[in-house]
Every structure is written in C-alpha cells, then in structure tokens.
Amino acid sequence: MHIDLSKHRAIVSGSTAGIGFAIAVGLARAGAAIVINGRSEASTIEAVRRLSELVPDARADGIAADLASAAGANYFVSKAGAADIVVNNLGIYGPKPFAEITDAEWDHYFEVNVMSGVRLARHYFPKMLAANWGRIVFVSSESALQIPAEMIHYGMTKTAQLAIARGLAELTAGTGVTVNSVLPGPTRSEGVATFLSEMAKSRGVSEAEIEQGFFAEARPSSLLRRFASVEEVANMVVYVASEQAAATNGAALRVDGGVVRAIV
C-alpha cells in the first residue's frame, strides 16, 4: 500500500515530541504539508527543525499556542490556515489519588485533553464537510476503556474523546469525511524512556528488567509484552488519515499491544 498525502495539509496538536512528533513525521513522509504545534516558541521551532532534518523535502510550519484555552485556540486557527487533516494529540497525564484531585485539576485535564480537540474540530469540521473530504483523528488511550485507578481524571478525558469522535462521525454520513479515535497502549515516548532509565539506575538493574517488571505487574494482559514505539502508534494515524481509509469511520482503533481484553 502506498499512502500519498501530497495533496493534503495536516495539523497535529501537541506535536513537538513523543507520539505527536512521530505522527507529524509519518504524515510528512507520506507527503502531507504539516503544521506542528507546541506551547512554547522554542520547542515548536526546534520540532520543525528536527522534522526538516528527518524529512528533507517536508513542507512544515510551526505555531506555538496553548490550545487548552479558547484564546490560544483562536490564535492558532487564525495562523494555521486551511487543513483537511486534523490530529488531536495534545494531552497530559499523571497519577494522583482520586480524593486529592481538585476541581481545578479536573477542569484543567478536561480543557487540555478534551476541549483542545473540540476547539480544532469545531473550526475545521464544517469546512471538511463543505469540501466533502477530511480526516479528524483523536489520539485517545487504552485508558479510555480500562480506567486506571491511579488516574481517574485522565481516563475520564480519554473516554470523553471517544464519545466526541463517534458523535462527529455520525454527522459525516454520506460524505468523504471521517472521524476516528486511535487508542495507544503503553508507549516508549521520551518521558517513558527517561523514567525507565532513571528507575533502572536507582534499582541497579537493566532497563529491560524494569520493562519486564512493568508488564508483569501493571499490564499483565499485554500481548506485546513491551512498550510500543511512537512510530508504531503513528503508523495507525497515518493510515487513518489516508485516502485508503475511506471506509474506516466512527471507529476506536487500538494500538495497545493487546492490553484491552475485549473483542470489540
């Protein structure tokens, strides 16, 4: 299968590192023009530079904006211009006991993980319908289906993304627009790699042993039995954004290494 996105322009939120950056690289390699987004000017400029090194013929712009606020999202879309692929990847996570999660933290997680995607979709979705072609992808998580007891606020936002994506997909009936969710499982992002390295040093063992212990204790249902690479997650997003994925719509597509024990 040859995926050619040279006629398309893609926005990837939260794309200066990790899964978001890998998605931007994957889309660029397929020929799409890319808009990278980060919260700081420095990280956004650096991400565009790195992308240009990895994909020398890439057409890439960077826009620093905080999509967790209405003002930041309005600024972003005013600068970003047209796009027919929107990947809502921006997200935060962190463990915290349920009783200690404040109202402000609940609001903050919802604004970052959910409303950032709502704001971009609200702007671009009607334009996609008018053009009769478009792709919106929400990067959710296996935590949307198996809510982690230590991150209930995070799991809630990931489930909310599934609801929004499916609801928007219902509005695309009979058109060339699709809306899907991609659900990564444990993934070796920069943050995870750093955590593994530090944990291994503190315990005087190898990173491989730490990884094996994690899957034995925290994710025993994993069939992959290792962290997925960010590229493996990005590959699914690139496919969903392609012309070839026209019949994939309203779906929650798992890249979770088999962590979720469900047939559907």
C-alpha positions in Angstrom: 0.0 0.0 0.0 1.4 3.4 -1.0 -0.1 6.3 1.0 0.2 9.6 -0.8 -0.9 12.7 1.2 0.8 15.2 -1.0 -2.5 17.0 -1.8 -3.3 17.4 1.9 -2.4 19.7 4.8 -2.3 18.3 8.3 -2.4 19.9 11.8 -1.1 17.8 14.7 -1.6 19.3 18.1 0.9 18.7 20.8 3.5 17.6 18.3 6.9 18.8 19.5 7.8 15.4 21.0 6.6 11.9 21.6 3.7 10.4 19.7 2.7 13.8 18.3 6.1 14.4 16.7 6.2 10.8 15.3 2.7 11.4 13.7 4.0 14.7 12.2 7.0 12.9 10.8 4.9 10.0 9.4 2.4 12.3 7.7 5.3 14.4 6.3 6.9 11.3 4.9 3.6 10.5 3.2 3.8 13.9 1.5 1.4 16.0 3.6 2.2 19.6 4.5 2.4 19.8 8.3 1.6 22.3 11.0 3.4 21.5 14.2 2.0 22.8 17.5 3.6 23.3 20.9 3.0 25.6 23.8 6.4 27.3 23.6 8.0 29.1 20.7 11.4 27.5 21.3 10.1 23.9 21.4 8.0 24.5 18.3 10.8 25.9 16.3 13.1 23.0 17.4 10.5 20.5 16.3 10.2 22.0 12.9 14.0 21.9 12.6 14.1 18.2 13.6 11.3 17.3 11.2 13.1 19.1 8.3 16.2 17.0 9.1 14.3 13.8 9.1 12.2 14.6 6.1 14.3 17.0 3.9 11.6 17.8 1.5 9.0 18.3 4.2 6.6 21.3 4.0 6.4 22.2 7.6 5.2 25.2 9.7 5.1 25.6 13.4 2.7 27.6 15.5 3.1 28.0 19.3 -0.2 28.2 21.0 -1.9 26.9 24.1 -4.9 25.0 22.7 -6.2 24.4 26.3 -7.6 28.0 26.2 -10.2 29.5 23.9 -7.9 32.4 23.2 -5.0 30.2 22.4 -7.1 28.0 20.0 -8.5 31.1 18.3 -4.9 32.4 17.8 -3.8 29.1 16.4 -6.5 28.7 13.8 -6.0 32.3 12.7 -2.4 31.5 11.9 -2.8 27.9 10.8 -5.0 28.5 7.7 -6.6 25.7 5.8 -6.2 22.0 6.7 -8.1 18.8 5.8 -6.4 16.5 8.3 -6.6 17.3 12.0 -4.9 15.1 14.6 -5.9 15.9 18.1 -2.9 14.6 20.0 -2.4 17.2 22.8 -2.7 15.6 26.2 -1.5 15.5 29.7 -1.4 12.7 32.3 -0.2 12.0 35.8 -1.1 9.7 38.7 -3.0 11.2 41.7 -5.3 9.7 44.3 -8.9 10.4 43.5 -9.7 12.1 46.8 -6.8 14.6 46.2 -7.8 15.7 42.7 -9.1 19.2 43.0 -11.9 20.8 41.0 -9.2 23.0 39.3 -7.3 19.9 38.2 -10.4 18.2 36.8 -11.1 21.3 34.8 -7.5 21.6 33.6 -7.4 18.0 32.4 -10.7 18.5 30.6 -9.6 21.7 28.9 -6.3 20.2 27.7 -7.3 16.7 26.7 -10.8 17.3 25.5 -11.6 20.9 24.8 -8.4 21.4 22.7 -9.7 18.8 20.3 -13.2 20.2 20.4 -12.0 23.6 19.5 -10.0 22.5 16.5 -12.8 20.2 15.3 -15.4 22.9 15.7 -13.3 25.1 13.4 -12.3 22.6 10.7 -15.1 20.1 10.7 -17.7 22.3 8.8 -15.0 23.2 6.2 -14.3 19.5 5.6 -18.0 18.7 5.2 -18.2 21.6 2.7 -15.2 20.2 0.7 -16.6 16.6 1.0 -13.2 15.3 2.3 -11.4 15.4 5.6 -9.9 13.4 8.4 -10.2 14.1 12.1 -8.3 11.8 14.5 -8.5 11.9 18.3 -5.5 10.3 20.0 -7.2 8.7 23.0 -5.8 5.8 25.0 -6.4 2.3 26.2 -7.2 4.1 29.5 -10.4 5.2 27.9 -11.6 1.6 28.1 -9.8 0.5 31.2 -9.9 3.5 33.5 -6.7 3.5 35.6 -7.5 3.7 39.3 -4.5 6.0 39.8 -5.5 8.4 37.0 -9.3 8.5 37.0 -9.3 12.1 35.8 -7.1 11.2 32.9 -9.2 8.1 32.0 -12.3 10.3 32.0 -10.9 12.6 29.4 -9.8 9.8 27.2 -13.3 8.2 27.3 -14.8 11.7 26.5 -12.7 11.8 23.4 -14.3 8.5 22.1 -17.7 10.0 22.6 -16.9 13.2 20.7 -15.3 11.3 17.9 -18.2 8.9 17.5 -20.7 11.7 17.7 -18.9 13.7 15.0 -18.6 10.6 12.8 -22.5 10.4 12.9 -22.6 13.8 11.2 -20.4 12.6 8.3 -22.9 10.1 6.9 -22.7 10.0 3.1 -19.7 12.3 2.9 -15.9 11.9 2.3 -15.1 13.0 5.8 -14.1 10.5 8.6 -13.7 10.9 12.3 -11.9 8.2 14.3 -10.0 7.6 17.5 -6.7 5.9 18.0 -6.0 4.2 21.3 -2.3 3.7 22.1 -1.3 1.4 25.0 2.0 1.7 26.9 4.3 3.6 24.5 8.0 4.4 24.8 7.8 8.1 24.5 10.7 10.4 25.6 9.1 10.7 29.1 8.7 6.9 29.5 12.3 6.3 28.2 13.6 8.7 30.8 11.5 7.1 33.6 12.8 3.7 32.7 16.4 4.8 32.6 16.1 6.6 36.0 14.3 3.7 37.6 16.9 1.2 36.3 19.7 3.3 37.7 18.1 3.7 41.1 17.4 0.0 41.4 20.7 -1.1 39.9 19.1 -3.2 37.2 18.8 -3.0 33.5 16.0 -1.1 31.6 14.9 -4.4 30.1 14.3 -5.8 33.6 12.2 -2.7 34.6 10.2 -3.0 31.4 9.6 -6.7 32.1 8.5 -6.0 35.6 6.1 -3.3 34.5 4.3 -5.6 32.1 4.3 -8.5 34.6 2.8 -6.3 37.4 1.0 -3.3 35.8 -0.1 -4.6 32.4 -0.2 -8.4 32.6 -2.8 -8.6 29.8 -0.4 -7.2 27.3 0.3 -9.5 24.3 3.1 -7.3 23.0 4.9 -7.5 26.4 6.9 -4.4 25.6 6.4 -0.7 25.1 5.2 0.2 21.6 7.4 2.7 19.7 5.9 6.1 18.9 6.4 5.2 15.3 4.1 2.1 15.7 1.4 4.3 17.0 2.0 7.0 14.3 1.6 4.3 11.6 -2.0 3.8 12.5 -2.7 7.5 12.5 -1.1 7.9 9.0 -3.3 5.1 7.7 -6.5 6.6 9.2 -5.6 9.9 7.6 -5.2 8.3 4.1 -7.4 8.0 1.1 -7.3 4.3 1.6 -9.0 4.5 5.0 -12.3 5.9 3.5 -14.3 3.0 4.9 -12.9 3.4 8.4 -15.2 5.9 10.2 -16.5 6.3 13.7 -14.0 3.7 14.9 -11.9 3.3 18.1 -8.7 1.7 16.7 -6.5 0.1 19.3 -2.7 0.2 19.1 -2.5 -1.1 22.7 -0.4 -4.3 22.2 -3.5 -6.3 23.2 -3.7 -4.8 26.7 -7.5 -4.5 26.4 -9.2 -7.9 26.7 -12.2 -7.3 24.5 -13.3 -8.5 21.1 -14.9 -5.2 20.1 
